[in-house]
Amino acid sequence: MVDISPKEAVEREATAIGKLRLKKETAKKLREGKIEKGDPISISEVAATLATKNTSQLIPKC
C-alpha cells in the first residue's frame, strides 16, 4: 500500500443520471405512492448510498 498521509484533502463531487422506462399505469402508481411492495424511490436512494460507500471496493485503483 502507498502512504497517502501527506496528501492534502480535496473535495470532489460526482453527478449521476438515469432514465426509467415505465408503463403509464406504473408511473401513475409511483407518483401516487401506490406501489404494493413499498417505495422504490427510497429503496433506490439507499442502494445508491451503499454503492457510493463501496466504490473503492468495486472499482480498482479508485
C-alpha positions in Angstrom: 0.0 0.0 0.0 1.1 3.6 -0.7 1.3 6.1 2.2 -1.1 8.9 1.3 -1.0 10.7 4.7 1.0 13.7 3.4 -1.7 14.4 0.7 -4.0 17.3 1.2 -7.7 16.7 1.4 -9.5 17.5 -1.8 -13.3 18.0 -2.2 -14.8 16.1 -5.1 -18.3 15.8 -6.4 -19.9 13.4 -8.9 -23.3 13.5 -10.6 -25.2 10.6 -12.0 -28.3 10.5 -14.1 -30.6 7.7 -15.1 -33.7 7.0 -17.1 -36.7 4.8 -16.3 -39.0 3.3 -18.9 -42.3 2.5 -17.3 -45.8 1.7 -18.4 -48.1 4.7 -17.9 -50.1 2.9 -15.2 -46.8 2.1 -13.3 -45.6 5.7 -13.5 -49.0 6.8 -12.1 -48.8 4.4 -9.2 -45.3 5.5 -8.5 -46.3 9.2 -8.4 -49.3 8.4 -6.2 -47.2 6.2 -3.8 -49.3 3.1 -4.5 -46.6 0.6 -5.2 -47.6 -2.6 -3.4 -44.0 -3.7 -2.4 -43.0 -0.3 -0.9 -41.4 2.9 -2.0 -38.9 2.2 -4.8 -37.5 5.7 -4.7 -36.4 5.4 -1.1 -35.0 1.9 -1.8 -33.0 3.3 -4.8 -31.6 6.1 -2.6 -30.4 3.7 0.0 -28.9 1.4 -2.7 -27.1 4.4 -4.3 -25.7 5.5 -0.9 -24.4 1.9 -0.2 -22.9 1.7 -3.7 -21.1 5.1 -3.2 -19.6 4.0 0.1 -18.3 0.8 -1.6 -16.9 2.5 -4.7 -13.3 1.8 -3.7 -14.1 -2.0 -3.4 -16.0 -2.1 -6.7 -13.6 0.0 -8.9 -9.9 -0.9 -8.8 -7.5 2.0 -8.1 -10.3 4.3 -7.2 
